Amino acid sequence: MPIAAERNDLGYSQDNMRESPTGYNVVIFGGVTQTGKSQRGDALVARIEKDFVYGPKGKIRPEGVVKEGDNERPDSILLTSDDHRKLKRQGHVLEGAEYSHGPTKYVPLMTYPKKGWSAVPNEHNVLYVSLTHEGAMRTKEALAEYAPLTFLLYTRLETLRKRLDASRMTESEKVRRLQDYASDFAQFMARTDDYLFLFHVKSPTIPEDLYRDESAKHRAQAEVQRDVERIVGLISRFRALFKPGMGYSDVHQAFVEGQIRKLFNTNLDNLGRMLNSDAEVRLDVGEQTRIHLEGGNFLSELEKRYLAEVRPVGLITANGRYTLLLRGFEEPWRGSTNGHKPLEEILLDFIVNKVGEQPTIREAIKSQPPNTESNLGLVKVVRDASLRDGLTYSLGNTHLVDNTHPSLSIVFVYPQRKDVDLRMAVTGMDSLDVRNLGETFLR
């Protein structure tokens, strides 16, 4: 039985979370042009497993305008207005899914009889790429029966600027592209909760003939392949976590719950209650410490005692993320006495081993000066302490702030006096703090 989807204030269903009757899904990439959606879509469809195909989509361009790829692939069928009316009359157009971007009208199709292309994911996952938020949501609504999995692909404006600076593009063209990106992305930023996954593109692609050298082009192509494998991994993870009745936030919450259980053998709610009640809570890394020492690595007696008694100081829930505070071993302003690797870095290795997977983001402890705020957890010091960021586990990325995509961050906190109550020393950032960060957290 399909799950009734909650509708947001724009009229689009919030989740459309259900199981696809075919065992395959519709996958939708939303995001601004220049982000690299099509390159990642092409690489996804080209995978040797052949488990993704493009869904049929018509394009009505201004008269006389033809672009490379038109009529050669399912997602770029060049239509005339007469073609459009005929397909609509015959029931091949996805009802309510049409949208426009610039002078082009996009017409997602249920079927394209000339080629036998279909939007139904019978033997493959079916991919649609949208240049507008409205287009992504309209496609999601029209294909709700097949459990659409929505991705918002985005990049940091500064990242795009650096990519363009490394190209042979004219200065005026660079400025135009940056202005267009900032303007177009506003529509997506306002509705991040409409997407199951937020996906940060670290290397937005530029036209191949504009790369300064072949090595830059090859690096960009390798980044596309890595992103494709991450996307496939996220879809696989979703299918393992999803249970009927879940919404978008529930899936991300279940992911965080799983990581907490691996670390503490309890759930988030229970961990929070224990920490608030001063109950005994310990992060047991005894097995990891034993293996570390048996591998010929040295730890001082003081370091062994620290690792034997790792206790979380607090768990902060703010800005759509969970931040686990661990007391740091060595004050960051004193420098490291642990050779080339701070003990906190070793502890992070142990945590990754205990969880059994690499984090989405991991910061280098040694290079971090004392700080009063965390970009990972979006928390801040309010009295007599400092912070250093550790790592973040999340499905997708957490650079954008909303409450639909919970994540788990681990942050080290250091008291500046022995009598400081660390639970009272750190709190979540408020909305003004986050706004003041500007793009610094969009890394």
Buried (B, 14 or more C-beta within 10 A) or exposed (E): EEBEBEEBEEEBBBBBBBBBEBEBBBBBBBBBBBBBBBBBBBBBBEEEEEBBBBBBBBBBBEEEEEEEEBEEBBBBBBBEEEBBEEBBEEEBBBEEBBBEBEEBBBBBBBBBEEEEBBBBBEEBBBBBBBBBBBBBBBBBBBBBBBBBBBBBBBBBBBBBBEBBEBBEBEEEEBEEBBEEBEEBBEEBBEBBBBBBBBBBBBBBBBEEEBBEEEEBBEEBBEBBEEBBEBBBEBBEBBBEBBEEEBBBBBBBBBBBBBBBBBBBEBEBEBBBEBBEEEEEBEBBBEEBBEEBEEEEEEBEEEBEEBBEEBEBBBBBEBBBBBBBBBBBBBEBEEEBEBEEEBBBBBBBBBBBBBBEEEBBBBBEBBEBEBBEBBBBBBBBBEBBBBBBBBBBBBBBBBBBBBEBBBBBBBBBBBBBEEEBEBBEBBBBBEEEBBEEBEEEBBB
